């Protein structure tokens, strides 16, 4: 998961939720309008959380905490680099099957198991991702020190996987009959150039999904309701090259052309609201110090919480590249310098409205457990995919203190982690409803609103060759 230095605040008072988005790096949007937690939602949550069944469920989650630690150690110590999650997927499938979930590994590599409800309710995805950012050969042995568990990937997102397993165990042992279906998903491809491939495949293949609750080591006291989209491009510049003295003035330089393009990109202005960013993250090229460079390449990252703003910035960047190449050709009176672009990363942007039922239920469940009102934040996560399709989705914390994400010093602290697992399961059960206890608070989407396919977002350019 991409953790961003953007914060939001929600204040709840007498059922009123005021949402304001702000940025630590720039004056971020003025925020969402004031909305209300509907009286029906508030009353339904109060009744449901007070029932004996829900108290048994919460007690069972707490009692299962110690057992989950064995699952955490087992799964953490199975490497799951990007595109190589199979071994961990098989281990998760074995554990889920042993706990009574009928599941399988789909064509993309996701573990998918549907716990059927009594019928007529919504289908809710509950998920955590299998992959980590760490390459093959990384030592993933769990080490316990000073009350913390240290291991690459232990929090992001292996802890989330163990919470899913705990929920499966608790629901089956207590024979909880939900109204709607729960689709348990341990997905591939969340990190790096995995490009959300697991979630894209899931929502492409299952058009009947009505909502999603994902688990991540989110910053404490937060719920992700906005997906920061990104497009990443590799740009390759090609020229004839030549001797730095003999061919000077006769041929263009790929590095010079790239440098002209980078300078123009650096002058592009982007919106503050919605926050839209770009960076030329890597550059390379040339063959020797005394050679006019025949080739150069760079990688560009473009991000925004709204697709139109991201695409407009992308168009400006592509125009700047074309101008830089044209300037280099014009300087030497030639047209021999060309470039190609390739889209290497595509994460769609999207939002779940802060007044959506899904969000209301998650906020209400959090405060019902005595927690402060959660901040509503943007992030780049698996929830980007359903959000971009207009399907309500959010990310909740998997529980426990954690830090050092995406470093070999990643750590997780188990103290009280079961409390967040309780909050998450209360949210999930309120959304899908429980037979004889509560009706679903998540609505089924109409057939007309269901997506035909889930893929990448539209790109302003891909694979073009320009002189």
For each residue, the residues with C-beta under 8 A, 3 or more apart:
1: 129 156 157 190 191 216 217 218 379 380 381 395 405
2: 228 379 380 381
3: 218 219 379 405
4: 228 377 378 379 380
5: 23 24 25
6: 21 22 23 24 25 28 275 377 378
7: 22 23 24 222 375 377
8: 19 20 21 22 31 222 375 376 377 378
9: 19 20 22 375 376
10: 17 18 19 354 363 373 374 375 376
11: 16 17 18 373
12: 15 16 17 37 363 367 373
13: 16
14:
15: 12 36 37 39 42
16: 11 12 13 34 35 36 37
17: 10 11 12 34 35 36 37 354 355 360 363 373
18: 10 11 34
19: 8 9 10 31 32 33 34 35 354 376
20: 8 9 30 31 32
21: 6 8 28 29 30 31 32 376 378
22: 6 7 8 9 27 28 31
23: 5 6 7 26 27 28 275
24: 5 6 7
25: 5 6
26: 23 272 275
27: 22 23 272 273
28: 6 21 22 23 272 273 275
29: 21 272 273 274 275
30: 20 21 273
31: 8 19 20 21 22
32: 19 20 21 35 353 354 355
33: 19
34: 16 17 18 19
35: 16 17 19 32 353 354 355
36: 15 16 17 355
37: 12 15 16 17 41 42 360 363 364
38: 41 42 357 360
39: 15 42 43
40: 43 44
41: 37 38 44 45 357 360 361 364 441
42: 15 37 38 39 45 46 364
43: 39 40 46 47
44: 40 41 47 48 430 438 439 441
45: 41 42 48 49 361 364 365 368 430 441
46: 42 43 49 50 368
47: 43 44 50 51 438
48: 44 45 51 54 429 430 434 437 438
49: 45 46 54 365 368 426
50: 46 47 54
51: 47 48 54 55 437
52: 55 56
53: 56 57 174 176 434 437
54: 48 49 50 51 57 58 426 429 437
55: 51 52 58 59
56: 52 53 59 60 174
57: 53 54 60 61 170 171 174 176 425 426 429
58: 54 55 61 62 422 425 426
59: 55 56 62 63
60: 56 57 63 64 170 173 174
61: 57 58 64 65 166 167 170 418 421 422 425
62: 58 59 65 418 422
63: 59 60
64: 60 61 67 68 166 169 170 418
65: 61 62 68 69 166 414 417 418 421
66: 69
67: 64 70 71 166 169
68: 64 65 71 72 162 163 165 166
69: 65 66 72 73 162 414
70: 67 73 74
71: 67 68 74 75 95 161 162 165 166
72: 68 69 75 76 142 149 154 158 159 162 412
73: 69 70 76 77 142
74: 70 71 77 78 91 95
75: 71 72 78 88 91 92 95 158 161 162
76: 72 73 140 142 149 151 153 154 158
77: 73 74 140 141 142 151
78: 74 75 87 88 91 140
79: 84 87 88 132 134 136 138 140
80: 84 85 87 88 130 131 132 153
81: 84 85 131 132 134 135 136 138
82: 85 131 132 133 189 191 192 193 194
83: 131 188 189 194
84: 79 80 81 87 136
85: 80 81 82 88 89 109 130 131 188 189
86: 89 90 105 109
87: 78 79 80 84 90 91
88: 75 78 79 80 85 91 92 130
89: 85 86 92 93 105 109 110 111 130 186 188
90: 86 87 93 94 105
91: 74 75 78 87 88 94 95
92: 75 88 89 95 96 111 130 161 165 186
93: 89 90 96 97 103 104 105 111 186
94: 90 91 97 98
95: 71 74 75 91 92 98 99 165
96: 92 93 99 101 103 111 113 164 165 168 184 186
97: 93 94 100 101 102 103
98: 94 95
99: 95 96 165 168 169 172
100: 97 168 169 172
101: 96 97 113 115 168 172 184
102: 97 113 114
103: 93 96 97 111 112 113 184
104: 93 111 112 113
105: 86 89 90 93 109 110 111 112
106: 109 110 111 112 201 202 205
107: 201
108: 188 189 197 198 201 202
109: 85 86 89 105 106 130 188 189 198
110: 89 105 106 185 186 187 188 198 201 202
111: 89 92 93 96 103 104 105 106 130 184 185 186 187
112: 103 104 105 106 183 184 185 202
113: 96 101 102 103 104 168 183 184
114: 102 123 181 182 183 184
115: 101 168 171 178 181 182 183 184
116: 181
117: 120 121 177 178 179 180 181 182 432 433 435
118: 121 177 178 179 435
119: 179
120: 117 179
121: 117 118 178 179 180 181 432 433 440 444
122: 180 181 210 211 431 432 440 442 443 444 445
123: 114 180 181 183 206 208 209 210 211 444
124: 180 181 182 183 209 210 211 212 213 428 431 432 442
125: 183 185 202 209 211 212 213 214 386
126: 164 167 182 183 184 185 212 213 214 215 428
127: 160 164 184 185 186 187 199 212 213 214 215 382
128: 157 160 161 163 164 185 186 187 214 215 216 398
129: 1 157 160 186 187 188 189 190 191 198 382
130: 80 85 88 89 92 109 111 157 161 186 187 188 198
131: 80 81 82 83 85 188 189 190 191 194
132: 79 80 81 82 140 152 153 156 157 158 191
133: 82 153 191 192 406
134: 79 81 138 140 152 153 408
135: 81 138
136: 79 81 84
137:
138: 79 81 134 135 152 408
139: 152 408
140: 76 77 78 79 132 134 151 152 153
141: 77 151
142: 72 73 76 77 149 150 151 154
143: 149 150 151
144: 147 148 149 150
145: 148 150
146:
147: 144 413 415
148: 144 145 411 412 413
149: 72 76 142 143 144 154 411 412 413 414
150: 142 143 144 145 154 409 410 411
151: 76 77 140 141 142 143 154 410
152: 132 134 138 139 140 407 408 410
153: 76 80 132 133 134 140 156 157 158 410
154: 72 76 142 149 150 151 158 159 402 410 411 412
155: 158 159 217 398 400 402 403 405 410 411 412
156: 1 132 153 159 216 217 402 405 406 410
157: 1 128 129 130 132 153 160 161 190 215 216 217 398
158: 72 75 76 132 153 154 155 161 162
159: 72 154 155 156 162 163 215 217 398 399 400 402 412 417
160: 127 128 129 157 163 164 214 215 216 217 398
161: 71 75 92 128 130 157 158 164 165 186
162: 68 69 71 72 75 158 159 165 166
163: 68 128 159 160 166 167 215 398 399 421 424
164: 96 126 127 128 160 161 167 168 184 186 215
165: 68 71 92 95 96 99 161 162 168 169
166: 61 64 65 67 68 71 162 163 169 170 421
167: 61 126 163 164 170 171 184 421 424 425 428
168: 96 99 100 101 113 115 164 165 171 172 184
169: 64 67 99 100 165 166 172 173
170: 57 60 61 64 166 167 173 174 176 425
171: 57 115 167 168 174 176 178 182
172: 99 100 101 168 169 175 176
173: 60 169 170
174: 53 56 57 60 170 171
175: 172
176: 53 57 170 171 172 429 434
177: 117 118 434 435 436
178: 115 117 118 121 171 181 182 429 432 433 434 435
179: 117 118 119 120 121 432 433 434 435 439 440
180: 117 121 122 123 124 210 431 432 433 440 442
181: 114 115 116 117 121 122 123 124 178 432
182: 114 115 117 124 126 171 178 428 432
183: 112 113 114 115 123 124 125 126 206 209
184: 96 101 103 111 112 113 114 115 126 127 164 167 168
185: 110 111 112 125 126 127 128 198 202
186: 89 92 93 96 110 111 127 128 129 130 161 164
187: 110 111 127 128 129 130 190 198 199 202 382
188: 83 85 89 108 109 110 129 130 131 194 197 198
189: 82 83 85 108 109 129 131 194 195 196 197 198 199 200
190: 1 129 131 157 187 194 196 198 199 381 382
191: 1 82 129 131 132 133 194
192: 82 133
193: 82 344 345
194: 82 83 131 188 189 190 191 197 198
195: 189 200 345 346 347 456
196: 189 190 199 200 347 348 382 384 385
197: 108 188 189 194 200 201
198: 108 109 110 129 130 185 187 188 189 190 194 201 202 382
199: 127 187 189 190 196 202 203 382 384 385 386 454
200: 189 195 196 197 203 204 385 454 455 456
201: 106 107 108 110 197 198 204 205 454
202: 106 108 110 112 125 185 187 198 199 205 206 209 385 454
203: 199 200 206 207 209 385 386 389 391 451 454
204: 200 201 453 454 455
205: 106 201 202
206: 123 183 202 203 209
207: 203 450 451 452
208: 123 450
209: 123 124 125 183 202 203 206 212 386 391
210: 122 123 124 180 391 392 442 443 444 445
211: 122 123 124 125 358 386 391 392 393 431 442
212: 124 125 126 127 209 382 383 386 391 392 393 394
213: 124 125 126 127 358 362 393 394 395 396 424 427 428 431
214: 125 126 127 128 160 224 381 382 383 393 394 395 396
215: 126 127 128 157 159 160 163 164 395 396 397 398 424
216: 1 128 156 157 160 224 379 381 395 396 397 398
217: 1 155 156 157 159 160 397 398 400 402 405 412
218: 1 3 222 223 224 377 379 395 396 397 398
219: 3 222 375 377
220: 397 401
221: 371 372 374 375
222: 7 8 218 219 374 375 376 377 397
223: 218 359 362 363 366 374 375 376 377 394 395 396
224: 214 216 218 227 376 377 378 379 381 383 394 395
225: 351 352 353 354 356 359 376 377 378 394
226: 305 350 351 352 376 377 378 379 387
227: 224 305 347 348 349 350 351 378 379 380 381 383 384 385 387 388
228: 2 4 303 304 305 347 349 378 379 380 384
229: 303 304 305 306 307 310 347 348 349 350 380 384 388 457
230: 301 302 303 310 345 346 347 380
231: 301 302 310 314 343 345 346 347 457 459 460
232: 299 300 301 302 343 344 345 346
233: 299 300 302 317 341 342 343 344 461
234: 297 298 299 341 342 344
235: 258 261 297 298 299 300 321 339 340 341 342
236: 295 296 297 339 340 341 342
237: 254 255 257 258 285 295 296 297 325 337 338 339
238: 254 294 295 337 338 339 340
239: 251 252 253 254 257 292 293 294 295 336 337 338
240: 251 252 294 336
241: 247 251 254 287 291 292 293 294 295
242: 246 247 250 251 291 292 294
243: 246 247 290 291 292
244: 247 248 289 290 291 292
245: 248 290
246: 242 243
247: 241 242 243 244 250 251 292
248: 244 245 292
249: 332
250: 242 247 332 334
251: 239 240 241 242 247 292 332 334 336
252: 239 240 256 257 292 328 329 331 332 334 336 337
253: 239 256 257 292 293 328 337
254: 237 238 239 241 257 258 285 286 293 294 295 296 337
255: 237 258 259 285 286 293 296
256: 252 253 259 260 293 328 331
257: 237 239 252 253 254 260 261 296 324 325 327 328 329 337 339
258: 235 237 254 255 261 262 283 285 296 297 298 324
259: 255 256 262 263 324
260: 256 257 263 264 323 324 325 327 328
261: 235 257 258 264 265 298 320 321 323 324 325
262: 258 259 265 266 280 283 298 324
263: 259 260 266 267 324
264: 260 261 267 268 320 321 323 324
265: 261 262 268 278 280 300 317 320 321
266: 262 263
267: 263 264 320
268: 264 265 278 313 316 317 320
269:
270: 276 277 278 304 309 313
271: 274 275 276 304 309
272: 26 27 28 29 275
273: 27 28 29 30
274: 29 271 304 305 306 309
275: 6 23 26 28 29 271 272 304 305
276: 270 271 302 303 304 306 309 310 313
277: 270 301 302 303 304
278: 265 268 270 300 301 302 303 313 317
279: 300 301
280: 262 265 283 298 299 300
281: 299 300 301
282: 298 299
283: 258 262 280 296 297 298
284: 296 297 298
285: 237 254 255 258 293 295 296 297
286: 254 255 291 293 295 296
287: 241 291 293 294
288: 291
289: 244
290: 243 244 245
291: 241 242 243 244 286 287 288 294
292: 239 241 242 243 244 247 248 251 252 253
293: 239 241 253 254 255 256 285 286 287 296
294: 238 239 240 241 242 254 287 291
295: 236 237 238 239 241 254 285 286
296: 236 237 254 255 257 258 283 284 285 286 293
297: 234 235 236 237 258 283 284 285
298: 234 235 258 261 262 280 282 283 284
299: 232 233 234 235 280 281 282 344
300: 232 233 235 265 278 279 280 281 317
301: 230 231 232 277 278 279 281 345
302: 230 231 232 233 276 277 278 310 313 314 317
303: 228 229 230 276 277 278 310 380
304: 228 229 270 271 274 275 276 277 307 309 310 313 349
305: 226 227 228 229 274 275 349 351 378
306: 229 274 276 309 310 349 351
307: 229 304 310 311 348 349 350 388 457 458
308: 311 312
309: 270 271 274 276 304 306 312 313
310: 229 230 231 276 302 303 304 306 307 313 314 349
311: 307 308 314 315 458 459 460
312: 308 309 315 316
313: 268 270 276 278 302 304 309 310 316 317
314: 231 302 310 311 317 318 459 460 461
315: 311 312 318 319 460 461
316: 268 312 313 319 320
317: 233 265 268 278 300 302 313 314 320 321
318: 314 315 321 322 341 460 461
319: 315 316 322 323
320: 261 264 265 267 268 316 317 323 324
321: 235 261 264 265 317 318 324 325 339 341
322: 318 319 325 326 466
323: 260 261 264 319 320 326 327
324: 257 258 259 260 261 262 263 264 320 321 327 328
325: 237 257 260 261 321 322 328 329 337 338 339 466 467
326: 322 323 329 330
327: 257 260 323 324 330 331
328: 252 253 256 257 260 324 325 331 332 337
329: 252 257 325 326 332 333 334 335 336 337 467
330: 326 327 333
331: 252 256 327 328
332: 249 250 251 252 328 329
333: 329 330
334: 250 251 252 329 337
335: 329 467
336: 239 240 251 252 329
337: 237 238 239 252 253 254 257 325 328 329 334 467
338: 237 238 239 325 465 466 467
339: 235 236 237 238 257 321 325 465 466
340: 235 236 238 463 464 465
341: 233 234 235 236 318 321 461 462 463 464
342: 233 234 235 236 462 463
343: 231 232 233 346 456 459 461 462 463
344: 193 232 233 234 299
345: 193 195 230 231 232 301
346: 195 230 231 232 343 456 457 459
347: 195 196 227 228 229 230 231 380 384 457
348: 196 227 229 307 384 385 387 388 456 457
349: 227 228 229 304 305 306 307 310 384 387 388 457
350: 226 227 229 307 383 384 385 386 387 388 389 390
351: 225 226 227 305 306 387
352: 225 226 356 358 359 383 387 392 393 394
353: 32 35 225 356 359
354: 10 17 19 32 35 225 359 376
355: 17 32 35 36 359 360
356: 225 352 353 359 360 392
357: 38 41 360 361 392 431 441 442 443
358: 211 213 352 361 362 392 393 394 431 442
359: 223 225 352 353 354 355 356 362 363 376 392 394
360: 17 37 38 41 355 356 357 363 364 441
361: 41 45 357 358 364 365 427 430 431 441 442
362: 213 223 358 359 365 366 374 394 396 427
363: 10 12 17 37 223 359 360 366 367 373 374
364: 37 41 42 45 360 361 367 368
365: 45 49 361 362 368 369 423 426 427 430
366: 223 362 363 369 371 373 374 423
367: 12 363 364 370 371 372 373
368: 45 46 49 364 365 426
369: 365 366 419 422 423 426
370: 367
371: 221 366 367 374 423
372: 221 367
373: 10 11 12 17 363 366 367
374: 10 221 222 223 362 363 366 371
375: 7 8 9 10 219 221 222 223
376: 8 9 10 19 21 222 223 224 225 226 354 359
377: 4 6 7 8 218 219 222 223 224 225 226
378: 4 6 8 21 224 225 226 227 228 305
379: 1 2 3 4 216 218 224 226 227 228 383 395
380: 1 2 4 227 228 229 230 303 347 384
381: 1 2 190 214 216 224 227 384 395
382: 127 129 187 190 196 198 199 212 214 385 395
383: 212 214 224 227 350 352 379 386 387 393 394 395
384: 196 199 227 228 229 347 348 349 350 380 381 387 388
385: 196 199 200 202 203 227 348 350 382 388 389 393 454
386: 125 199 203 209 211 212 350 383 389 391 392 393
387: 226 227 348 349 350 351 352 383 384 390 391 393
388: 227 229 307 348 349 350 384 385 457
389: 203 350 385 386 451 454
390: 350 387 449 451
391: 203 209 210 211 212 386 387 445 451
392: 210 211 212 352 356 357 358 359 386 442
393: 211 212 213 214 352 358 383 385 386 387
394: 212 213 214 223 224 225 352 358 359 362 383
395: 1 213 214 215 216 218 223 224 379 381 382 383
396: 213 214 215 216 218 223 362 420 423 424 427
397: 215 216 217 218 220 222 420 424
398: 128 155 157 159 160 163 215 216 217 218 417 420 421 424
399: 159 163 416 417 418 419 420 421 424
400: 155 159 217 412 413 414 415 416 417 420
401: 220 412 413 415
402: 154 155 156 159 217 405 410 411 412 413
403: 155 410 411
404: 407 409 410 411
405: 1 3 155 156 217 402 410
406: 133 156 410
407: 152 404 410
408: 134 138 139 152
409: 150 404
410: 150 151 152 153 154 155 156 402 403 404 405 406 407
411: 148 149 150 154 155 402 403 404
412: 72 148 149 154 155 159 217 400 401 402
413: 147 148 149 400 401 402 417
414: 65 69 149 400 417
415: 147 400 401
416: 399 400 419
417: 65 159 398 399 400 413 414 420 421
418: 61 62 64 65 399 421 422
419: 369 399 416 422 423
420: 396 397 398 399 400 417 423 424
421: 61 65 163 166 167 398 399 417 418 424 425
422: 58 61 62 369 418 419 425 426
423: 365 366 369 371 396 419 420 426 427
424: 163 167 213 215 396 397 398 399 420 421 427 428
425: 57 58 61 167 170 421 422 428 429
426: 49 54 57 58 365 368 369 422 423 429 430
427: 213 361 362 365 396 423 424 430 431
428: 124 126 167 182 213 424 425 431 432
429: 48 54 57 176 178 425 426 432 433 434 438
430: 44 45 48 361 365 426 427 433 438 441
431: 122 124 180 211 213 357 358 361 427 428 440 441 442
432: 117 121 122 124 178 179 180 181 182 428 429 440 442
433: 117 121 178 179 180 429 430 437 438 439 440 441
434: 48 53 176 177 178 179 429 437 438
435: 117 118 177 178 179
436: 177
437: 48 51 53 54 433 434
438: 44 47 48 429 430 433 434 441
439: 44 179 433
440: 121 122 179 180 431 432 433 443
441: 41 44 45 357 360 361 430 431 433 438
442: 122 124 180 210 211 357 358 361 392 431 432
443: 122 210 357 440
444: 121 122 123 210
445: 122 210 391 449 450
446: 449 450
447: 450
448:
449: 390 445 446
450: 207 208 445 446 447
451: 203 207 389 390 391 454
452: 207
453: 204
454: 199 200 201 202 203 204 385 389 451
455: 200 204
456: 195 200 343 346 348 459
457: 229 231 307 346 347 348 349 388
458: 307 311
459: 231 311 314 343 346 456 462
460: 231 311 314 315 318
461: 233 314 315 318 341 343 464
462: 341 342 343 459
463: 340 341 342 343
464: 340 341 461
465: 338 339 340
466: 322 325 338 339
467: 325 329 335 337 338
